[in-house]
Amino acid sequence: MKELRKINSWMKRIWLEHVKKEYKNGRILEESILKSTIYFYLRKLIEESEKEELFVYSEMPFSSTKKGKGKKYHRIDIAVVTLDDDKETPAPINLLAVIELKHYDAHYNSIGLNKDLDNLKTLQNGVYYPYKPTRKLIPKKAYFIYLVDKGKISLNQNLQAKIRRLKNKGYLKIFMETGGS
């Protein structure tokens, strides 16, 4: 699919030309800035490509069941979708890519990483956009971006196994960096 190759190319470009550079220059101080940086460059690249059918969500809600689980939904940090513009209220009809982000001062534990990797696994099996019309969406590609300011990133065997399973068949691409300014 052309869109997936384009998104993959954009993510590599955003990582290499913008995120790593801004992180090393001390401009990415927390996760919200990391998210804003990726969102901004994705929107810019989509606009330049004139692919009007693509849309970038920040904090896109999802449910693992069709009926949802109450009013509180899980959220994807960033999602790239195609929209059904034929509806009065456009809704996602294709979930092309999901992006989960983490930024820590130091790598102390793996609780946040486990949660995000579990979300990516849930997404891989298909999820529901909770608003009308309800439809099952299965992402074609997932990205995990992890920045740690101090120390080394060490992943325990459980995390390494989760990552291997998610990387199977090219579903997951990971970008990691340590030691911002």
C-alpha positions in Angstrom: 0.0 0.0 0.0 1.5 3.3 -1.1 0.2 5.2 2.0 2.1 2.8 4.3 5.3 3.2 2.5 4.9 7.0 2.6 4.1 7.0 6.3 7.1 4.8 7.1 9.3 7.1 5.1 7.8 10.1 6.9 8.4 8.5 10.3 12.0 7.8 9.6 12.5 11.3 8.3 10.8 12.9 11.3 12.9 10.7 13.7 16.2 11.4 12.0 15.8 15.0 10.9 13.6 16.5 13.6 13.1 14.4 16.8 16.7 13.3 17.4 18.0 16.8 16.5 15.5 18.7 18.7 16.1 16.2 21.6 19.9 16.5 21.4 19.4 20.3 21.4 17.3 20.1 24.6 14.0 21.1 23.0 12.1 18.0 23.8 11.7 18.2 27.6 8.7 16.0 28.1 6.3 13.6 26.4 3.8 16.3 25.4 6.5 18.2 23.4 7.6 14.9 21.8 3.9 14.3 20.7 3.5 17.9 19.5 6.8 17.6 17.4 5.7 14.4 15.7 2.1 15.6 15.2 3.4 18.9 13.7 5.7 17.2 11.2 3.3 14.5 10.2 0.6 17.1 9.5 3.1 19.2 7.5 4.2 16.2 5.4 0.6 15.1 4.7 -0.2 18.6 3.6 2.8 18.7 1.3 1.9 15.4 -0.2 -1.6 16.6 -1.0 -3.1 13.3 0.4 -6.3 14.9 1.5 -7.8 11.6 2.6 -5.2 11.2 5.4 -5.9 12.6 8.8 -3.7 12.7 12.0 -5.5 12.2 15.3 -3.9 13.1 18.6 -5.3 11.0 21.5 -7.7 9.0 19.3 -10.1 7.1 21.5 -10.6 3.3 21.0 -12.3 0.4 22.7 -11.4 -3.3 22.4 -15.1 -4.2 22.4 -17.9 -3.0 20.1 -20.0 -1.7 23.0 -17.1 0.0 24.7 -16.4 -0.1 28.4 -18.2 2.9 29.8 -17.3 6.5 29.2 -13.5 6.1 29.7 -11.8 4.9 26.5 -8.1 4.0 25.9 -6.4 6.5 23.6 -3.7 6.2 20.9 -1.1 8.9 21.3 -1.1 9.6 17.6 -3.0 7.8 14.8 -2.9 8.2 11.0 -6.2 7.3 9.4 -8.2 7.7 6.2 -11.6 9.4 6.8 -15.0 8.7 5.4 -15.7 12.2 4.1 -19.1 11.2 2.7 -20.6 11.4 6.2 -21.9 14.5 7.9 -19.3 13.9 10.6 -16.2 12.3 9.1 -15.1 9.1 10.8 -12.0 6.9 10.4 -12.5 4.1 8.0 -8.9 2.8 7.8 -6.4 2.9 10.6 -3.0 3.1 8.8 -0.6 3.7 11.6 -0.5 4.1 15.4 2.2 5.8 17.3 2.8 5.4 21.0 5.3 7.7 22.8 7.2 7.7 26.0 9.7 10.2 27.4 11.3 9.7 30.9 13.9 11.6 32.8 15.4 8.2 33.6 14.6 4.5 32.9 13.6 3.3 36.4 10.9 0.7 35.6 8.9 -0.7 32.7 5.4 0.0 33.8 4.7 2.7 31.2 6.4 0.7 28.5 4.4 -2.4 29.4 1.1 -0.4 29.2 2.0 1.1 25.8 3.1 -2.3 24.4 -0.1 -3.9 25.7 -2.1 -1.2 23.9 -0.2 -1.9 20.7 -1.0 -5.6 21.0 -4.7 -4.8 21.6 -4.7 -2.5 18.6 -3.0 -5.2 16.4 -6.0 -7.5 17.1 -8.4 -4.7 16.0 -10.3 -2.1 18.0 -13.4 0.0 17.7 -13.7 3.7 17.2 -16.3 4.5 19.9 -18.4 7.1 18.0 -20.9 6.6 15.2 -20.6 4.8 13.0 -18.9 2.1 15.1 -16.5 0.0 13.0 -13.6 -2.3 13.7 -10.2 -0.9 12.8 -7.0 -2.8 12.5 -3.8 -0.8 12.2 -1.4 -1.7 9.4 1.7 -0.4 11.2 2.7 0.6 14.7 5.5 2.9 15.9 6.9 3.1 19.4 9.1 6.1 20.3 11.0 6.1 23.6 13.3 8.8 24.9 15.2 8.6 28.2 17.2 11.6 29.4 19.6 9.9 31.8 21.1 6.5 31.9 20.8 3.5 29.7 17.6 1.8 28.4 17.5 -1.7 29.6 14.6 -3.9 28.7 13.9 -7.0 30.7 13.2 -10.4 29.1 9.4 -9.9 29.3 9.6 -6.6 27.4 12.0 -8.0 24.9 9.6 -10.9 24.2 6.7 -8.5 23.8 8.7 -6.4 21.4 9.7 -9.4 19.3 6.1 -10.6 19.0 5.0 -7.1 18.0 7.8 -6.8 15.4 6.7 -10.0 13.9 5.7 -9.6 10.2 6.8 -5.9 10.3 3.9 -4.6 12.5 6.1 -2.6 14.9 9.0 -0.2 14.3 10.8 1.2 17.4 12.9 4.4 17.7 14.9 4.8 21.0 17.3 7.5 22.1 19.0 8.3 25.4 20.8 11.4 26.7 19.1 14.6 25.7 21.0 17.7 26.4 
